[in-house]
Amino acid sequence: MLQSVKELLSGLEERLEEPTARGLARAVSRGLRDGLLGAGDRLPPIRTVATELGLSPTTVSAAWALLARSGAISTDGRRGTTVATEPGFGSVRYRRALGHNSSFDLDLSTGVPDENLLPDLSRVLRSMTVTATPSSYLEDPVLPELLDVLRRDWPANAAHLTVVDGAMDALDLICRSVLRLGDRVIVESPCFPPLLDLLEALRVDVVGVPVDDEGLRVEPLAAALAGPASRSAVGSTAATVAVFLQPRAQNPTGASLSAGRAAELAELIRGTNALIIEDDSAGAVAASDAISLGLLLADRTVHIRSFSKSHGPDLRLAAISAPPEVMHEITGRRQLGQGWSSRLLQRILLGLLTDPVSIREVAEAREEYARRRALLVGALADRGVTVNGRDGMNIWVPVADEPAAVLRLASQGIGVTAGAPFAALPGQSGFIRVTAGLLADRHAQVADALAVAARAGGWPGVLR
């Protein structure tokens, strides 16, 4: 808790690594984490801070603006600037996306795999023995045999690789290891809602870039990487710290990177210091080839592969490859928490990845998901509704009115998800996400309902 202005300014000076607006914002952020500042504490006047820290008033003002935009402080006229009350962080967008009555006759809102298309665990479980079950705190965090199997199928260099508790655990570890308050990051729009929840909880500056069937669009990404026009008092441009993307079967659109688009994106990012964070959440059930910008920018690319949709959500496993300095941060942070992912679950995953029958079952699931998606997309096209994307369990259906479409389908016992929680760009609406991977049959019947719902609430002329 703050005791005096002198103590505060002394503490900020100790934490100030560079004399810029961003540097001061980070110093305040560290002070919040360290207990130097608490909710409701009043910050000194801008001129006082500037004089005592040897900064210009413009720099301090820019820092305060950055902190206010991130929600860390609030300014209230004559009452001055105070530390904001901690927000109730949580899965706000995720709850909006899935927070509904789940008692639908046909729930296509979830984005989860079909349990009937997951590989049978019984063969692998029967092969487990006491000697194969780790029982020590001191064994390697990742089974060496599993590392060998993962590296053989990795889309880029995987010299530094670890296993964590699913894709969101991976994203959380990475974000908390490399991002700081006020950092500028680029995401796809639309984008997976929990990632946006995480980034907003970390109070970073999120910039959305639209996608097409081949992933992030080149020209908007170039504009986003160029950064905002505003500069700090000493002239440094707010640079992009990280670019997040889903390389295949993007959730929710089904976009997948082409080799040509990957090369274009890598060339753009090469001229920056941004870290690339790839989330291959579909993994082995994606029909598209695995592509990674790590082939072109190995020292700047983090690649995540989840096994939840392909081998089972309850395994809670994903693998991460990363540059050595990033991996060092991730593993160091993990050592302060759970330390490692269950080696017993790793042993099960290793069995699934090497058992010929399990390999065939995953391949059959991949083909079946592609069939289901193609049938529903084709049936919608026959009814005048064009759906883009080319892979994955989900389709991104254009609608005239999101709430009206969701409500109409719900009245018919069909659950879908409104598109608004996925949007990282303002005004990007007019879609619903439908998990086509859960639809084994009745494609024509569901397409009829979706096509009518797409027009509910009005007809915009041409469906986007």
HELIX and SHEET records of a PDB file:
HELIX    1   1 VAL A    5  ARG A   15  1                                  11    
HELIX    2   2 ALA A   21  ASP A   34  1                                  14    
HELIX    3   3 ILE A   46  LEU A   53  1                                   8    
HELIX    4   4 PRO A   57  SER A   70  1                                  14    
HELIX    5   5 GLY A   77  ARG A   79  5                                   3    
HELIX    6   6 VAL A   92  LEU A   98  1                                   7    
HELIX    7   7 GLU A  115  LEU A  117  5                                   3    
HELIX    8   8 SER A  122  SER A  127  1                                   6    
HELIX    9   9 VAL A  130  ALA A  132  5                                   3    
HELIX   10  10 PRO A  144  ARG A  152  1                                   9    
HELIX   11  11 ALA A  167  VAL A  178  1                                  12    
HELIX   12  12 PRO A  193  ALA A  201  1                                   9    
HELIX   13  13 VAL A  218  ALA A  226  1                                   9    
HELIX   14  14 ALA A  259  ARG A  270  1                                  12    
HELIX   15  15 GLY A  283  VAL A  285  5                                   3    
HELIX   16  16 LEU A  293  LEU A  295  5                                   3    
HELIX   17  17 ALA A  298  ARG A  300  5                                   3    
HELIX   18  18 SER A  308  HIS A  311  1                                   4    
HELIX   19  19 PRO A  313  LEU A  315  5                                   3    
HELIX   20  20 PRO A  324  GLN A  335  1                                  12    
HELIX   21  21 ARG A  343  THR A  354  1                                  12    
HELIX   22  22 PRO A  356  ASP A  382  1                                  27    
HELIX   23  23 GLU A  402  SER A  411  1                                  10    
HELIX   24  24 ALA A  420  PHE A  422  5                                   3    
HELIX   25  25 ALA A  436  LEU A  438  5                                   3    
HELIX   26  26 HIS A  443  ARG A  455  1                                  13    
SHEET    1   A 2 ILE A  73  THR A  75  0                                        
SHEET    2   A 2 THR A  81  VAL A  83 -1                                        
SHEET    1   B 2 LEU A 106  ASP A 107  0                                        
SHEET    2   B 2 ILE A 414  GLY A 415  1                                        
SHEET    1   C 8 LEU A 161  VAL A 164  0                                        
SHEET    2   C 8 ALA A 318  SER A 321 -1                                        
SHEET    3   C 8 THR A 301  SER A 306 -1                                        
SHEET    4   C 8 LEU A 275  ASP A 280  1                                        
SHEET    5   C 8 THR A 240  LEU A 245  1                                        
SHEET    6   C 8 ARG A 184  SER A 189  1                                        
SHEET    7   C 8 ASP A 205  ASP A 212  1                                        
SHEET    8   C 8 GLY A 215  LEU A 216 -1                                        
SHEET    1   D 3 ASN A 394  PRO A 398  0                                        
SHEET    2   D 3 PHE A 431  THR A 435 -1                                        
SHEET    3   D 3 THR A 417  ALA A 418 -1                                        
END                                                                             
